[in-house]
């Protein structure tokens, strides 16, 4: 018998963002995260060999990528670009401060 999957029991997800600029800890996107209230939330630091970062917009947390280690499940099981992330971010910013189901 197949076990029933319950959404509330699934692992946490974050957007996985990949960009060549993210090799540099001083990349503009890292600065943008900090300026917008995101906090570094991982045990390890930055690896120059990694050009990806995990970003959780619900809790405003981020974690640098690690070689061979999936820090958290990426939303959609794939990386997105910084531009794609910013599109998603801007959609949610439009609803900031509104009740959860208010779309105006």
FILUM-53525 format. One record per residue (C-alpha): residue in one letter; x, y, z; residue number from 1. Coordinates in steps of 0.05 Angstrom, whole numbers, plus 32768, in hexadecimal, padded with zeros to 4 digits. Example, Ala and Ser with C-alpha at 12.3 -4.5 7.8 and 13.67 -1.06 7.14 Angstrom:
residues 2
<r code="A" xx="80F6" yy="7FA6" zz="809C" pos="1"/>
<r code="S" xx="8111" yy="7FEB" zz="808F" pos="2"/>
//
This chain:
residues 104
<r code="X" xx="8000" yy="8000" zz="8000" pos="1"/>
<r code="X" xx="801B" yy="8044" zz="7FED" pos="2"/>
<r code="X" xx="8026" yy="8074" zz="8027" pos="3"/>
<r code="X" xx="7FFD" yy="80B4" zz="8024" pos="4"/>
<r code="X" xx="8027" yy="80F2" zz="801B" pos="5"/>
<r code="X" xx="8014" yy="812C" zz="8049" pos="6"/>
<r code="X" xx="802B" yy="8171" zz="8034" pos="7"/>
<r code="X" xx="8037" yy="818A" zz="807B" pos="8"/>
<r code="X" xx="8069" yy="8151" zz="8086" pos="9"/>
<r code="X" xx="8095" yy="8162" zz="804A" pos="10"/>
<r code="X" xx="80DB" yy="817E" zz="8052" pos="11"/>
<r code="X" xx="80E4" yy="81C9" zz="804F" pos="12"/>
<r code="X" xx="80F4" yy="81E7" zz="800B" pos="13"/>
<r code="X" xx="811B" yy="8224" zz="7FF4" pos="14"/>
<r code="X" xx="8129" yy="8242" zz="7FB1" pos="15"/>
<r code="X" xx="816C" yy="822B" zz="7F96" pos="16"/>
<r code="X" xx="818B" yy="8265" zz="7F70" pos="17"/>
<r code="X" xx="81C7" yy="825B" zz="7F42" pos="18"/>
<r code="X" xx="81F1" yy="8292" zz="7F22" pos="19"/>
<r code="X" xx="823B" yy="8297" zz="7F11" pos="20"/>
<r code="X" xx="8240" yy="82D6" zz="7F3C" pos="21"/>
<r code="X" xx="8231" yy="82AD" zz="7F7B" pos="22"/>
<r code="X" xx="8278" yy="8292" zz="7F7C" pos="23"/>
<r code="X" xx="8287" yy="82D4" zz="7F9F" pos="24"/>
<r code="X" xx="826E" yy="82DE" zz="7FE6" pos="25"/>
<r code="X" xx="8269" yy="8329" zz="7FD5" pos="26"/>
<r code="X" xx="823C" yy="831D" zz="7F99" pos="27"/>
<r code="X" xx="8204" yy="8350" zz="7F91" pos="28"/>
<r code="X" xx="81CF" yy="831B" zz="7F9D" pos="29"/>
<r code="X" xx="81EC" yy="830A" zz="7FE2" pos="30"/>
<r code="X" xx="81ED" yy="8354" zz="7FF2" pos="31"/>
<r code="X" xx="81A4" yy="8359" zz="7FDB" pos="32"/>
<r code="X" xx="8190" yy="8320" zz="8008" pos="33"/>
<r code="X" xx="81B0" yy="8341" zz="8045" pos="34"/>
<r code="X" xx="8193" yy="8386" zz="8034" pos="35"/>
<r code="X" xx="814E" yy="8367" zz="802F" pos="36"/>
<r code="X" xx="8152" yy="8347" zz="8074" pos="37"/>
<r code="X" xx="8167" yy="8300" zz="8062" pos="38"/>
<r code="X" xx="8193" yy="82DC" zz="8095" pos="39"/>
<r code="X" xx="81C8" yy="82A8" zz="8088" pos="40"/>
<r code="X" xx="81AD" yy="8268" zz="80A5" pos="41"/>
<r code="X" xx="81DF" yy="8230" zz="809C" pos="42"/>
<r code="X" xx="8218" yy="8211" zz="80C3" pos="43"/>
<r code="X" xx="824B" yy="8219" zz="808C" pos="44"/>
<r code="X" xx="8266" yy="8256" zz="8069" pos="45"/>
<r code="X" xx="8270" yy="8269" zz="8020" pos="46"/>
<r code="X" xx="8293" yy="823A" zz="7FF0" pos="47"/>
<r code="X" xx="82B3" yy="825E" zz="7FB5" pos="48"/>
<r code="X" xx="82A8" yy="8220" zz="7F8A" pos="49"/>
<r code="X" xx="825C" yy="8226" zz="7F92" pos="50"/>
<r code="X" xx="8233" yy="8256" zz="7F69" pos="51"/>
<r code="X" xx="81F0" yy="8248" zz="7F89" pos="52"/>
<r code="X" xx="81C9" yy="825C" zz="7FC7" pos="53"/>
<r code="X" xx="8189" yy="8243" zz="7FE8" pos="54"/>
<r code="X" xx="8157" yy="827A" zz="7FF9" pos="55"/>
<r code="X" xx="8118" yy="8272" zz="8024" pos="56"/>
<r code="X" xx="80EB" yy="82AE" zz="801A" pos="57"/>
<r code="X" xx="80B9" yy="829A" zz="8050" pos="58"/>
<r code="X" xx="80EC" yy="829E" zz="8088" pos="59"/>
<r code="X" xx="811D" yy="82CD" zz="8064" pos="60"/>
<r code="X" xx="8157" yy="829C" zz="806B" pos="61"/>
<r code="X" xx="818F" yy="8287" zz="803C" pos="62"/>
<r code="X" xx="81C6" yy="8254" zz="803A" pos="63"/>
<r code="X" xx="8202" yy="8251" zz="800D" pos="64"/>
<r code="X" xx="8209" yy="8214" zz="7FE1" pos="65"/>
<r code="X" xx="8238" yy="81DB" zz="7FF5" pos="66"/>
<r code="X" xx="825B" yy="81AC" zz="7FC5" pos="67"/>
<r code="X" xx="8234" yy="816A" zz="7FC3" pos="68"/>
<r code="X" xx="8205" yy="817C" zz="7FFC" pos="69"/>
<r code="X" xx="81BC" yy="818C" zz="7FF0" pos="70"/>
<r code="X" xx="81B1" yy="81BE" zz="8029" pos="71"/>
<r code="X" xx="8166" yy="81BD" zz="8020" pos="72"/>
<r code="X" xx="8135" yy="81A4" zz="7FEC" pos="73"/>
<r code="X" xx="8132" yy="81D6" zz="7FB3" pos="74"/>
<r code="X" xx="80EC" yy="81EE" zz="7FA0" pos="75"/>
<r code="X" xx="80DA" yy="81CB" zz="7F5F" pos="76"/>
<r code="X" xx="8118" yy="819F" zz="7F65" pos="77"/>
<r code="X" xx="8141" yy="81CE" zz="7F3A" pos="78"/>
<r code="X" xx="8169" yy="820E" zz="7F3D" pos="79"/>
<r code="X" xx="8150" yy="8250" zz="7F22" pos="80"/>
<r code="X" xx="8174" yy="8290" zz="7F0D" pos="81"/>
<r code="X" xx="817A" yy="82CF" zz="7F36" pos="82"/>
<r code="X" xx="814B" yy="82F2" zz="7F04" pos="83"/>
<r code="X" xx="8117" yy="82BA" zz="7F0C" pos="84"/>
<r code="X" xx="811D" yy="82BF" zz="7F58" pos="85"/>
<r code="X" xx="8113" yy="830A" zz="7F55" pos="86"/>
<r code="X" xx="80D3" yy="8300" zz="7F2D" pos="87"/>
<r code="X" xx="80B8" yy="82D1" zz="7F63" pos="88"/>
<r code="X" xx="80D0" yy="8301" zz="7F9A" pos="89"/>
<r code="X" xx="80AC" yy="833C" zz="7F7A" pos="90"/>
<r code="X" xx="806B" yy="8314" zz="7F76" pos="91"/>
<r code="X" xx="806C" yy="8306" zz="7FC1" pos="92"/>
<r code="X" xx="8082" yy="834D" zz="7FD2" pos="93"/>
<r code="X" xx="8043" yy="8365" zz="7FB0" pos="94"/>
<r code="X" xx="801B" yy="8341" zz="7FE6" pos="95"/>
<r code="X" xx="8046" yy="8355" zz="8022" pos="96"/>
<r code="X" xx="801C" yy="8369" zz="805D" pos="97"/>
<r code="X" xx="7FDB" yy="834F" zz="8040" pos="98"/>
<r code="X" xx="7FB1" yy="8316" zz="805B" pos="99"/>
<r code="X" xx="7FC5" yy="82D4" zz="803E" pos="100"/>
<r code="X" xx="7F8C" yy="82CD" zz="800C" pos="101"/>
<r code="X" xx="7F85" yy="8317" zz="7FF8" pos="102"/>
<r code="X" xx="7F9B" yy="831F" zz="7FAF" pos="103"/>
<r code="X" xx="7F8F" yy="836A" zz="7FA4" pos="104"/>
//
